[in-house]
Amino acid sequence: MSKHYKTINLISWAILATFVIINLVFIINSAVNIPYWDEWAIVNDLPNISLTRLFTPHNEHLIVTTKLYVYLQYAINDLNFKYMIIINYFFFIGMALSLYLIIKNYTKDIAFTPLLFIPLFSPSLISGYLFAFLISLTLMTTFGLLAIYFGFIRERNNRNTVIMIIFMTLSAISTSYSFPTGVMIAYILKEIIHISKPQNQHRVYEIARVVITFIIFIFTVLMPFYIFQNNEINTVISPLSFFINHFLQSCLLVTTLMRSSNLLIIIPCCILVSIPILTFIINKDVFKDKSLQACYAIVICTIINVAGVSLIRGINEASLSSRHLMFTIVVIPVLALLFVKLYMRYKNKLTILISFLYISILTTSIFISFNQYPIDKRYAQINQSRQYGYDCVKAYYTQGGGSLCQPIFPVPLDYYLKRAYELQLSFVKEY
């Protein structure tokens, strides 16, 4: 370990903390107490709470934990969206800490580990920070990461397996079953590796545990989405060409923060990103280290998430956005770590070149992001749009203005505004 380890580590944490605090300050100053797009729909569920209301899907998604969270906010502060957005940011920090919990031991010899988390707090996610209902994606990812922690990092026993299933279930009912499905696939692969070891004396018992875990997974994670599916929503499956195009562009975005539709850029970058992943498989490193296996679990979850979005949103290019990044960006610190580990495992000119190339691409992407969307101007732009919507709603209540407030919803809000007034939501009381 370097004699300057503590100094480098302290400086790295200080730099990361600076990014975290800067965003927090801008969020506090930019958040506006007004619902935005899908957030208006929640007024239909208030003020009462019931299992039927909780498990009624929103589009294709079960957002049970988000609805519970909204009910809690309604009980505490009459659903103040400004407070929600600020609190949501701390949930996002919690998601980052869940990821750190997984890789903590794997990075104890890397002093600059905190710097790998900077992409999570870059301008690419600013719009996500100011959308209160994206808490659903944060919760899905956080619970999924905690499932990986108990299923991969903690001791292999029945207790931790049960905890893993609980977090997988919470992840599923927070938004979608895609992340926990990735956890389950990775868990089965990990167990196969362990069970197949010649020295294993409990093969039959452990095979039975995997089978039982999978059966429980089907009933607790997959069945709710089948039982409570929203038949009113006509989910359009993307044609193969659209799926492939969207999937490749998404893979480029979530691994490098680059946006491009040029295959001459996408394919070489995807090949570069896959090098450490394939190398650790070919050389069997992944079969020996549980922390590395946990990193692969995150990669698998991300690929499944991206594939899921591409399958039902690939025909709509607008879905390649910050919302997409909110539940897939956790793979970037993992990939950066794998490149660092690639160099540390095989210290030669080729691994130096490969690792330096990826880190350079990622750093350049972040730098371009800061230049294209200066953090202060981007927050100000979103704030201005929300404030315009806030003033439009205020005019409706105080001056009898129209209910079409396009920056916050594309159609007239008559029904929702009347319902909000009946509920005396926080923003209504401000007028």
C-alpha positions, 0 to 999 in steps of 0.5 A: 500500500502506498505511503501516501494512501491516507492523503490520496484517500482523504483528498478523493473523499473531499473531491467527491463530497464537493460534488455531492454538496454542490448538487445539494445546494443547487437542488435546495435552491432550484426545487419547486413545490409543484407536481411534474408530469406523472406526479399529478396522477398521485392525487387520485390515490390520496388521501386514503390508503389501501392494498388495491390502491398500492398495487394498482400499476402505474403504466407498466410498473408497480410503484408500491414503495413510492406510493407508501412514501407519498402517503407518508409525505402527505401525512407529514407535510401535505405532500410538499414536492420541494421537500420530497426532491431534497429528501430524494437526493439523500436517498440517491446518496444512500444508493451510492453508499449501498454500492460502496458497501458492495465494493468496499473490501474489493477496493481497500487497496485503491486510495482514489476509490471515491473518485469512481463515484463522481459520474453519479453526481455529474450534470448528466443526472440533474433533471433526474434529481429534480423529478420527485417520482424518480425516487421509484428508480432510486429505491429499485436500484438501492434495494437491488444493490442491498440484495446483491450485498446479502446474496454475494458479500455476506456469509452464505447461509439461509438467513442472508438468503432470506434477506436477499429475497426480501430486498429483491421483492422490495426492489421489484415493487419499487418499479420493475422486476428487471433489477431483481431478475438480474440479481437472481440470474447472477445468484444462480450463476454464483451458486453453480460456481460454488456447488461445482467445486470438488471440495463441496461436501453439501452439494445436495443441500445447496442445490435444494436451497437454490431451487427453493430460492428460485421458486420463492423468487417467482412467487414473490417477485414475478407473480405480483407483476402478472397478477396486478398487470395493467390491462389498460396499458398497451405495451408496444414491443420494439421491432428487432432493428429498433431494439438493437439500435436502442440497446447499443446506444444505451450501452454506450450511454450507461458505460461511458456517458457518451451519446452517439448513433454512429456504429463506428463509435458505439461498437469499438467503445462497447468492445473496449468496455467488455475487455476487463469483463471477458478477461476476468472470466477467461482467466477464471478470476471471477470464479474465485472472488465473491466481491468480483462476482458481486460486481458482475451481478451489477453488470448483469442487472444493468444489461437486463435493465437496458434490454428491458427499456430498449424492448418497450421504449426502443421505438422512442428515442426520447427514452434515451435520457437521464431517467435511463441513467438513474437506474443504470449509472451504478455500473460506471463505478463498477466498470471503472473499478474493473479497469483499475483491477485489470491493470493491477492484476496484469501490470503491462503496457497493454493493460495500462493503455486499455485502462487509461483509454477507458478512464480518459473517455469517461473523464472526457464525457464528464468534462463535456457534460459540464461544458455543454450543461453548466451545472448552474445554468442547467439547474436554473433552466429546470427551475425556470420551467417549473416556476413557470408551471407554478405561476400558471397553477397560481393564476388558475387558483387566484385569477381564474386562469387556464389549466393548461400549464405545459411545462409541468403537464401537456394537457389541461389540469382541471381535474387534478387542480380541483382534486389538489384543492380538495386535498389541500396539498401543500402547493395549494396552501401557498397561494 
